Amino acid sequence: MTNTLSPEEFLAACSIEPAVFELRPDYRAMLIVVDGLSPSLATSETEQLLRAAEEHARTLLASTPVAELPHVAAWRETFRAFGARPQRTRNSLEALTRRAEQELPRVNALTDIYNAISVLHQIPFGGEDFANYDGPARLVRATGDEDFDTVADGAAAIEHPEPGEVVWRDDTGVTCRRWNWRQCRRTALSDSTRTALFILDVLDPVSDSEIEAAADALETELGRLGEIAVKRRLIRASA
């Protein structure tokens, strides 16, 4: 499956269903499409960024338990609201911050960059290969019948979300379960990714200016990986 939408068409068609905003009226999603990437151009600056994120996590956690960091706490409350147990299925920000206190994983240039910025700005990030999307991204409450392409016990598997679970999806299936918990295999970033979609999931107390700052930081770092073109859209509840 190859995405036939331009970045502008894709972003204009992305949506969040009202049932999601009923859970968290303060929720905002910043969607960013970055074209012209060449991940092979990654340099030692990416490693420096990861180390800065690790040090930032250690500083944060020296004085505050991870569950009490403001944005992590907001996401733990939100996970409970749709039936997820945050002690077992941690939001991506909490999971990364916990790992960063020791060492962040080294995956590939694109993933490493957005993981580091997620920790530095304390905002959950998702990153996916735009070319492998089938239609626009949509944030919905799942019916439970949707397919989720994942790995179980080391082998490819198709799972299904729980009814009512908040998921990102496209026309083929679920691209990320439990809002920002686990992404699918189909749209995973790789060294061959040339156009990427990044999703920033935001709740209060994070401000719009902080969202923009995180997006700017991402754009700056990705600018080292090619002559990029960037399109953004911030989606929020209607007034």
ChimeraX commands (.cxc) that place a marker at each C-alpha (Angstrom):
marker #1 position 0.00,0.00,0.00 radius 0.5
marker #1 position 1.43,3.37,-1.05 radius 0.5
marker #1 position 0.06,6.68,0.17 radius 0.5
marker #1 position -1.41,8.55,-2.80 radius 0.5
marker #1 position -2.14,11.78,-0.88 radius 0.5
marker #1 position 0.11,14.82,-0.93 radius 0.5
marker #1 position 1.22,16.05,2.52 radius 0.5
marker #1 position -1.26,18.94,2.24 radius 0.5
marker #1 position -4.15,16.65,1.27 radius 0.5
marker #1 position -3.22,14.17,3.98 radius 0.5
marker #1 position -3.08,16.72,6.78 radius 0.5
marker #1 position -6.34,18.36,5.71 radius 0.5
marker #1 position -8.11,14.98,5.85 radius 0.5
marker #1 position -6.75,13.85,9.24 radius 0.5
marker #1 position -9.32,13.92,12.04 radius 0.5
marker #1 position -10.13,13.25,15.69 radius 0.5
marker #1 position -13.59,11.94,16.45 radius 0.5
marker #1 position -15.74,13.78,19.03 radius 0.5
marker #1 position -15.76,10.77,21.38 radius 0.5
marker #1 position -12.03,11.32,21.94 radius 0.5
marker #1 position -12.51,14.95,22.90 radius 0.5
marker #1 position -15.25,13.87,25.31 radius 0.5
marker #1 position -12.52,12.06,27.24 radius 0.5
marker #1 position -10.09,15.00,27.17 radius 0.5
marker #1 position -11.42,18.31,25.81 radius 0.5
marker #1 position -7.94,19.78,26.32 radius 0.5
marker #1 position -6.29,17.28,23.97 radius 0.5
marker #1 position -4.36,18.58,20.96 radius 0.5
marker #1 position -2.51,16.74,18.21 radius 0.5
marker #1 position 0.31,18.32,16.25 radius 0.5
marker #1 position 0.76,16.45,12.95 radius 0.5
marker #1 position 3.96,17.09,11.02 radius 0.5
marker #1 position 4.85,15.69,7.58 radius 0.5
marker #1 position 8.53,15.95,6.67 radius 0.5
marker #1 position 9.60,15.24,3.08 radius 0.5
marker #1 position 13.09,14.98,1.59 radius 0.5
marker #1 position 14.71,12.95,4.37 radius 0.5
marker #1 position 17.98,11.05,3.92 radius 0.5
marker #1 position 18.49,9.18,7.22 radius 0.5
marker #1 position 21.88,7.92,6.03 radius 0.5
marker #1 position 23.20,11.47,6.59 radius 0.5
marker #1 position 22.95,11.05,10.36 radius 0.5
marker #1 position 26.03,12.23,12.24 radius 0.5
marker #1 position 27.39,12.19,15.76 radius 0.5
marker #1 position 25.04,15.08,16.55 radius 0.5
marker #1 position 22.21,12.57,16.89 radius 0.5
marker #1 position 24.18,10.73,19.56 radius 0.5
marker #1 position 24.78,14.03,21.34 radius 0.5
marker #1 position 21.04,14.71,21.28 radius 0.5
marker #1 position 20.32,11.31,22.82 radius 0.5
marker #1 position 22.85,11.92,25.58 radius 0.5
marker #1 position 21.32,15.33,26.30 radius 0.5
marker #1 position 17.89,13.68,26.63 radius 0.5
marker #1 position 19.29,11.05,28.99 radius 0.5
marker #1 position 20.85,13.72,31.18 radius 0.5
marker #1 position 17.60,15.70,31.17 radius 0.5
marker #1 position 15.68,12.63,32.34 radius 0.5
marker #1 position 18.15,12.06,35.18 radius 0.5
marker #1 position 17.76,15.70,36.27 radius 0.5
marker #1 position 13.96,15.49,36.23 radius 0.5
marker #1 position 13.82,12.20,38.09 radius 0.5
marker #1 position 16.34,13.27,40.72 radius 0.5
marker #1 position 13.64,15.39,42.34 radius 0.5
marker #1 position 10.32,13.98,41.05 radius 0.5
marker #1 position 9.05,10.41,40.61 radius 0.5
marker #1 position 8.28,9.74,36.96 radius 0.5
marker #1 position 4.57,9.21,37.63 radius 0.5
marker #1 position 4.37,12.71,39.14 radius 0.5
marker #1 position 5.93,14.57,36.22 radius 0.5
marker #1 position 3.09,16.86,35.07 radius 0.5
marker #1 position 2.52,15.60,31.53 radius 0.5
marker #1 position 3.14,11.96,32.48 radius 0.5
marker #1 position 0.58,12.28,35.28 radius 0.5
marker #1 position -1.98,13.76,32.87 radius 0.5
marker #1 position -1.50,10.82,30.49 radius 0.5
marker #1 position -1.78,8.26,33.29 radius 0.5
marker #1 position -5.14,9.80,34.26 radius 0.5
marker #1 position -6.24,9.72,30.61 radius 0.5
marker #1 position -5.29,6.07,30.13 radius 0.5
marker #1 position -7.45,5.16,33.12 radius 0.5
marker #1 position -10.35,7.07,31.57 radius 0.5
marker #1 position -10.57,4.64,28.63 radius 0.5
marker #1 position -9.84,1.52,30.64 radius 0.5
marker #1 position -6.08,1.11,30.26 radius 0.5
marker #1 position -3.94,0.39,33.31 radius 0.5
marker #1 position -1.00,2.83,33.26 radius 0.5
marker #1 position 1.09,0.56,35.47 radius 0.5
marker #1 position 0.99,-2.12,32.75 radius 0.5
marker #1 position 0.63,-0.10,29.52 radius 0.5
marker #1 position 2.64,3.06,29.95 radius 0.5
marker #1 position 2.17,6.09,27.74 radius 0.5
marker #1 position 5.15,6.57,25.45 radius 0.5
marker #1 position 6.45,9.63,27.33 radius 0.5
marker #1 position 6.59,7.76,30.62 radius 0.5
marker #1 position 8.18,4.69,29.04 radius 0.5
marker #1 position 10.87,6.76,27.32 radius 0.5
marker #1 position 11.61,8.93,30.35 radius 0.5
marker #1 position 12.05,5.82,32.49 radius 0.5
marker #1 position 14.43,4.31,29.93 radius 0.5
marker #1 position 16.30,7.57,29.42 radius 0.5
marker #1 position 17.33,7.67,33.08 radius 0.5
marker #1 position 19.60,4.74,32.20 radius 0.5
marker #1 position 19.97,4.82,28.42 radius 0.5
marker #1 position 17.66,5.42,25.47 radius 0.5
marker #1 position 17.50,2.75,22.76 radius 0.5
marker #1 position 19.43,3.35,19.55 radius 0.5
marker #1 position 17.06,2.35,16.74 radius 0.5
marker #1 position 17.61,4.44,13.60 radius 0.5
marker #1 position 18.29,8.12,12.96 radius 0.5
marker #1 position 14.67,9.23,12.65 radius 0.5
marker #1 position 13.45,7.27,15.67 radius 0.5
marker #1 position 16.42,8.31,17.78 radius 0.5
marker #1 position 15.82,11.99,17.01 radius 0.5
marker #1 position 12.13,12.03,17.88 radius 0.5
marker #1 position 12.67,9.90,21.00 radius 0.5
marker #1 position 15.26,12.36,22.27 radius 0.5
marker #1 position 13.06,15.38,21.58 radius 0.5
marker #1 position 10.12,13.65,23.27 radius 0.5
marker #1 position 12.13,13.33,26.47 radius 0.5
marker #1 position 13.67,16.81,26.24 radius 0.5
marker #1 position 10.27,18.49,25.72 radius 0.5
marker #1 position 8.22,15.99,27.78 radius 0.5
marker #1 position 5.66,15.37,25.02 radius 0.5
marker #1 position 4.67,11.96,23.60 radius 0.5
marker #1 position 5.83,11.62,19.99 radius 0.5
marker #1 position 5.00,9.09,17.31 radius 0.5
marker #1 position 6.93,8.70,14.08 radius 0.5
marker #1 position 5.80,6.78,11.00 radius 0.5
marker #1 position 6.61,6.22,7.35 radius 0.5
marker #1 position 4.22,8.45,5.42 radius 0.5
marker #1 position 4.49,6.35,2.25 radius 0.5
marker #1 position 2.96,3.32,3.98 radius 0.5
marker #1 position -0.22,5.07,5.11 radius 0.5
marker #1 position -3.52,4.09,3.51 radius 0.5
marker #1 position -5.59,7.25,3.66 radius 0.5
marker #1 position -5.43,9.91,6.39 radius 0.5
marker #1 position -4.65,9.40,10.07 radius 0.5
marker #1 position -7.69,9.32,12.36 radius 0.5
marker #1 position -7.88,9.19,16.16 radius 0.5
marker #1 position -10.93,7.17,17.21 radius 0.5
marker #1 position -12.48,5.00,19.92 radius 0.5
marker #1 position -12.00,1.46,18.61 radius 0.5
marker #1 position -14.80,-0.99,17.89 radius 0.5
marker #1 position -12.46,-3.91,18.65 radius 0.5
marker #1 position -12.59,-5.33,15.13 radius 0.5
marker #1 position -9.69,-3.31,13.72 radius 0.5
marker #1 position -6.46,-5.08,12.74 radius 0.5
marker #1 position -3.20,-4.15,14.47 radius 0.5
marker #1 position -0.03,-5.39,12.75 radius 0.5
marker #1 position 2.51,-6.18,15.46 radius 0.5
marker #1 position 5.02,-8.72,16.78 radius 0.5
marker #1 position 4.15,-11.31,19.44 radius 0.5
marker #1 position 6.69,-13.79,20.81 radius 0.5
marker #1 position 9.12,-12.75,18.09 radius 0.5
marker #1 position 6.75,-13.44,15.18 radius 0.5
marker #1 position 4.49,-11.23,13.05 radius 0.5
marker #1 position 0.95,-11.17,14.44 radius 0.5
marker #1 position -2.39,-9.44,13.98 radius 0.5
marker #1 position -4.03,-8.26,17.20 radius 0.5
marker #1 position -7.15,-6.22,17.88 radius 0.5
marker #1 position -7.69,-3.29,20.25 radius 0.5
marker #1 position -10.16,-3.40,23.10 radius 0.5
marker #1 position -13.60,-1.88,22.35 radius 0.5
marker #1 position -13.49,1.78,23.35 radius 0.5
marker #1 position -9.70,1.95,23.29 radius 0.5
marker #1 position -8.33,5.17,21.81 radius 0.5
marker #1 position -6.31,4.36,18.68 radius 0.5
marker #1 position -4.73,6.07,15.72 radius 0.5
marker #1 position -5.72,4.34,12.48 radius 0.5
marker #1 position -5.87,4.65,8.70 radius 0.5
marker #1 position -8.02,2.83,6.13 radius 0.5
marker #1 position -6.09,-0.44,6.57 radius 0.5
marker #1 position -6.01,-0.70,10.34 radius 0.5
marker #1 position -4.64,0.57,13.62 radius 0.5
marker #1 position -1.31,2.40,13.39 radius 0.5
marker #1 position -0.91,3.05,17.14 radius 0.5
marker #1 position -2.74,1.45,20.07 radius 0.5
marker #1 position -3.80,3.11,23.32 radius 0.5
marker #1 position -3.31,6.62,22.00 radius 0.5
marker #1 position 0.50,6.56,22.12 radius 0.5
marker #1 position 1.45,3.21,23.61 radius 0.5
marker #1 position 2.59,0.96,20.76 radius 0.5
marker #1 position 2.95,1.55,17.02 radius 0.5
marker #1 position 2.33,-0.98,14.26 radius 0.5
marker #1 position 5.00,-2.59,12.06 radius 0.5
marker #1 position 3.52,-1.50,8.72 radius 0.5
marker #1 position 4.27,2.20,9.10 radius 0.5
marker #1 position 7.50,1.93,11.11 radius 0.5
marker #1 position 10.31,4.35,10.31 radius 0.5
marker #1 position 13.46,2.94,8.73 radius 0.5
marker #1 position 16.67,4.06,7.04 radius 0.5
marker #1 position 14.79,3.99,3.72 radius 0.5
marker #1 position 12.09,6.43,4.89 radius 0.5
marker #1 position 12.03,9.54,2.74 radius 0.5
marker #1 position 8.79,11.13,4.00 radius 0.5
marker #1 position 7.78,10.81,7.65 radius 0.5
marker #1 position 4.71,11.62,9.71 radius 0.5
marker #1 position 5.22,12.72,13.29 radius 0.5
marker #1 position 2.39,13.00,15.81 radius 0.5
marker #1 position 2.70,14.96,19.05 radius 0.5
marker #1 position 0.00,14.03,21.60 radius 0.5
marker #1 position -0.60,16.85,24.05 radius 0.5
marker #1 position -2.70,17.48,27.17 radius 0.5
marker #1 position -2.77,20.31,29.69 radius 0.5
marker #1 position -0.61,21.60,31.31 radius 0.5
marker #1 position 1.47,21.72,28.08 radius 0.5
marker #1 position 0.81,24.98,26.22 radius 0.5
marker #1 position 0.49,25.61,22.49 radius 0.5
marker #1 position 3.79,27.52,22.56 radius 0.5
marker #1 position 5.50,24.46,24.06 radius 0.5
marker #1 position 4.04,22.31,21.29 radius 0.5
marker #1 position 5.44,24.67,18.68 radius 0.5
marker #1 position 8.83,24.67,20.40 radius 0.5
marker #1 position 8.97,20.86,20.28 radius 0.5
marker #1 position 7.95,20.88,16.61 radius 0.5
marker #1 position 10.62,23.49,15.85 radius 0.5
marker #1 position 13.25,21.37,17.59 radius 0.5
marker #1 position 12.23,18.34,15.54 radius 0.5
marker #1 position 12.43,20.33,12.32 radius 0.5
marker #1 position 15.87,21.66,13.22 radius 0.5
marker #1 position 17.29,18.21,13.93 radius 0.5
marker #1 position 15.70,16.62,10.85 radius 0.5
marker #1 position 17.11,19.43,8.75 radius 0.5
marker #1 position 20.49,17.75,9.19 radius 0.5
marker #1 position 19.14,14.76,7.23 radius 0.5
marker #1 position 18.41,16.42,3.91 radius 0.5
marker #1 position 16.80,19.35,2.15 radius 0.5
marker #1 position 13.48,18.90,3.88 radius 0.5
marker #1 position 10.02,20.36,3.30 radius 0.5
marker #1 position 7.74,20.51,6.34 radius 0.5
marker #1 position 3.98,20.79,6.69 radius 0.5
marker #1 position 2.21,21.04,10.06 radius 0.5
marker #1 position -1.33,20.98,11.39 radius 0.5
marker #1 position -2.52,21.42,14.99 radius 0.5
marker #1 position -5.88,19.74,15.63 radius 0.5
marker #1 position -7.92,20.65,18.70 radius 0.5
marker #1 position -11.52,20.50,19.91 radius 0.5
marker #1 position -13.84,22.99,18.25 radius 0.5
marker #1 position -14.63,26.06,20.27 radius 0.5
marker link #1:1,2 radius 0.2
marker link #1:2,3 radius 0.2
marker link #1:3,4 radius 0.2
marker link #1:4,5 radius 0.2
marker link #1:5,6 radius 0.2
marker link #1:6,7 radius 0.2
marker link #1:7,8 radius 0.2
marker link #1:8,9 radius 0.2
marker link #1:9,10 radius 0.2
marker link #1:10,11 radius 0.2
marker link #1:11,12 radius 0.2
marker link #1:12,13 radius 0.2
marker link #1:13,14 radius 0.2
marker link #1:14,15 radius 0.2
marker link #1:15,16 radius 0.2
marker link #1:16,17 radius 0.2
marker link #1:17,18 radius 0.2
marker link #1:18,19 radius 0.2
marker link #1:19,20 radius 0.2
marker link #1:20,21 radius 0.2
marker link #1:21,22 radius 0.2
marker link #1:22,23 radius 0.2
marker link #1:23,24 radius 0.2
marker link #1:24,25 radius 0.2
marker link #1:25,26 radius 0.2
marker link #1:26,27 radius 0.2
marker link #1:27,28 radius 0.2
marker link #1:28,29 radius 0.2
marker link #1:29,30 radius 0.2
marker link #1:30,31 radius 0.2
marker link #1:31,32 radius 0.2
marker link #1:32,33 radius 0.2
marker link #1:33,34 radius 0.2
marker link #1:34,35 radius 0.2
marker link #1:35,36 radius 0.2
marker link #1:36,37 radius 0.2
marker link #1:37,38 radius 0.2
marker link #1:38,39 radius 0.2
marker link #1:39,40 radius 0.2
marker link #1:40,41 radius 0.2
marker link #1:41,42 radius 0.2
marker link #1:42,43 radius 0.2
marker link #1:43,44 radius 0.2
marker link #1:44,45 radius 0.2
marker link #1:45,46 radius 0.2
marker link #1:46,47 radius 0.2
marker link #1:47,48 radius 0.2
marker link #1:48,49 radius 0.2
marker link #1:49,50 radius 0.2
marker link #1:50,51 radius 0.2
marker link #1:51,52 radius 0.2
marker link #1:52,53 radius 0.2
marker link #1:53,54 radius 0.2
marker link #1:54,55 radius 0.2
marker link #1:55,56 radius 0.2
marker link #1:56,57 radius 0.2
marker link #1:57,58 radius 0.2
marker link #1:58,59 radius 0.2
marker link #1:59,60 radius 0.2
marker link #1:60,61 radius 0.2
marker link #1:61,62 radius 0.2
marker link #1:62,63 radius 0.2
marker link #1:63,64 radius 0.2
marker link #1:64,65 radius 0.2
marker link #1:65,66 radius 0.2
marker link #1:66,67 radius 0.2
marker link #1:67,68 radius 0.2
marker link #1:68,69 radius 0.2
marker link #1:69,70 radius 0.2
marker link #1:70,71 radius 0.2
marker link #1:71,72 radius 0.2
marker link #1:72,73 radius 0.2
marker link #1:73,74 radius 0.2
marker link #1:74,75 radius 0.2
marker link #1:75,76 radius 0.2
marker link #1:76,77 radius 0.2
marker link #1:77,78 radius 0.2
marker link #1:78,79 radius 0.2
marker link #1:79,80 radius 0.2
marker link #1:80,81 radius 0.2
marker link #1:81,82 radius 0.2
marker link #1:82,83 radius 0.2
marker link #1:83,84 radius 0.2
marker link #1:84,85 radius 0.2
marker link #1:85,86 radius 0.2
marker link #1:86,87 radius 0.2
marker link #1:87,88 radius 0.2
marker link #1:88,89 radius 0.2
marker link #1:89,90 radius 0.2
marker link #1:90,91 radius 0.2
marker link #1:91,92 radius 0.2
marker link #1:92,93 radius 0.2
marker link #1:93,94 radius 0.2
marker link #1:94,95 radius 0.2
marker link #1:95,96 radius 0.2
marker link #1:96,97 radius 0.2
marker link #1:97,98 radius 0.2
marker link #1:98,99 radius 0.2
marker link #1:99,100 radius 0.2
marker link #1:100,101 radius 0.2
marker link #1:101,102 radius 0.2
marker link #1:102,103 radius 0.2
marker link #1:103,104 radius 0.2
marker link #1:104,105 radius 0.2
marker link #1:105,106 radius 0.2
marker link #1:106,107 radius 0.2
marker link #1:107,108 radius 0.2
marker link #1:108,109 radius 0.2
marker link #1:109,110 radius 0.2
marker link #1:110,111 radius 0.2
marker link #1:111,112 radius 0.2
marker link #1:112,113 radius 0.2
marker link #1:113,114 radius 0.2
marker link #1:114,115 radius 0.2
marker link #1:115,116 radius 0.2
marker link #1:116,117 radius 0.2
marker link #1:117,118 radius 0.2
marker link #1:118,119 radius 0.2
marker link #1:119,120 radius 0.2
marker link #1:120,121 radius 0.2
marker link #1:121,122 radius 0.2
marker link #1:122,123 radius 0.2
marker link #1:123,124 radius 0.2
marker link #1:124,125 radius 0.2
marker link #1:125,126 radius 0.2
marker link #1:126,127 radius 0.2
marker link #1:127,128 radius 0.2
marker link #1:128,129 radius 0.2
marker link #1:129,130 radius 0.2
marker link #1:130,131 radius 0.2
marker link #1:131,132 radius 0.2
marker link #1:132,133 radius 0.2
marker link #1:133,134 radius 0.2
marker link #1:134,135 radius 0.2
marker link #1:135,136 radius 0.2
marker link #1:136,137 radius 0.2
marker link #1:137,138 radius 0.2
marker link #1:138,139 radius 0.2
marker link #1:139,140 radius 0.2
marker link #1:140,141 radius 0.2
marker link #1:141,142 radius 0.2
marker link #1:142,143 radius 0.2
marker link #1:143,144 radius 0.2
marker link #1:144,145 radius 0.2
marker link #1:145,146 radius 0.2
marker link #1:146,147 radius 0.2
marker link #1:147,148 radius 0.2
marker link #1:148,149 radius 0.2
marker link #1:149,150 radius 0.2
marker link #1:150,151 radius 0.2
marker link #1:151,152 radius 0.2
marker link #1:152,153 radius 0.2
marker link #1:153,154 radius 0.2
marker link #1:154,155 radius 0.2
marker link #1:155,156 radius 0.2
marker link #1:156,157 radius 0.2
marker link #1:157,158 radius 0.2
marker link #1:158,159 radius 0.2
marker link #1:159,160 radius 0.2
marker link #1:160,161 radius 0.2
marker link #1:161,162 radius 0.2
marker link #1:162,163 radius 0.2
marker link #1:163,164 radius 0.2
marker link #1:164,165 radius 0.2
marker link #1:165,166 radius 0.2
marker link #1:166,167 radius 0.2
marker link #1:167,168 radius 0.2
marker link #1:168,169 radius 0.2
marker link #1:169,170 radius 0.2
marker link #1:170,171 radius 0.2
marker link #1:171,172 radius 0.2
marker link #1:172,173 radius 0.2
marker link #1:173,174 radius 0.2
marker link #1:174,175 radius 0.2
marker link #1:175,176 radius 0.2
marker link #1:176,177 radius 0.2
marker link #1:177,178 radius 0.2
marker link #1:178,179 radius 0.2
marker link #1:179,180 radius 0.2
marker link #1:180,181 radius 0.2
marker link #1:181,182 radius 0.2
marker link #1:182,183 radius 0.2
marker link #1:183,184 radius 0.2
marker link #1:184,185 radius 0.2
marker link #1:185,186 radius 0.2
marker link #1:186,187 radius 0.2
marker link #1:187,188 radius 0.2
marker link #1:188,189 radius 0.2
marker link #1:189,190 radius 0.2
marker link #1:190,191 radius 0.2
marker link #1:191,192 radius 0.2
marker link #1:192,193 radius 0.2
marker link #1:193,194 radius 0.2
marker link #1:194,195 radius 0.2
marker link #1:195,196 radius 0.2
marker link #1:196,197 radius 0.2
marker link #1:197,198 radius 0.2
marker link #1:198,199 radius 0.2
marker link #1:199,200 radius 0.2
marker link #1:200,201 radius 0.2
marker link #1:201,202 radius 0.2
marker link #1:202,203 radius 0.2
marker link #1:203,204 radius 0.2
marker link #1:204,205 radius 0.2
marker link #1:205,206 radius 0.2
marker link #1:206,207 radius 0.2
marker link #1:207,208 radius 0.2
marker link #1:208,209 radius 0.2
marker link #1:209,210 radius 0.2
marker link #1:210,211 radius 0.2
marker link #1:211,212 radius 0.2
marker link #1:212,213 radius 0.2
marker link #1:213,214 radius 0.2
marker link #1:214,215 radius 0.2
marker link #1:215,216 radius 0.2
marker link #1:216,217 radius 0.2
marker link #1:217,218 radius 0.2
marker link #1:218,219 radius 0.2
marker link #1:219,220 radius 0.2
marker link #1:220,221 radius 0.2
marker link #1:221,222 radius 0.2
marker link #1:222,223 radius 0.2
marker link #1:223,224 radius 0.2
marker link #1:224,225 radius 0.2
marker link #1:225,226 radius 0.2
marker link #1:226,227 radius 0.2
marker link #1:227,228 radius 0.2
marker link #1:228,229 radius 0.2
marker link #1:229,230 radius 0.2
marker link #1:230,231 radius 0.2
marker link #1:231,232 radius 0.2
marker link #1:232,233 radius 0.2
marker link #1:233,234 radius 0.2
marker link #1:234,235 radius 0.2
marker link #1:235,236 radius 0.2
marker link #1:236,237 radius 0.2
marker link #1:237,238 radius 0.2
marker link #1:238,239 radius 0.2
view
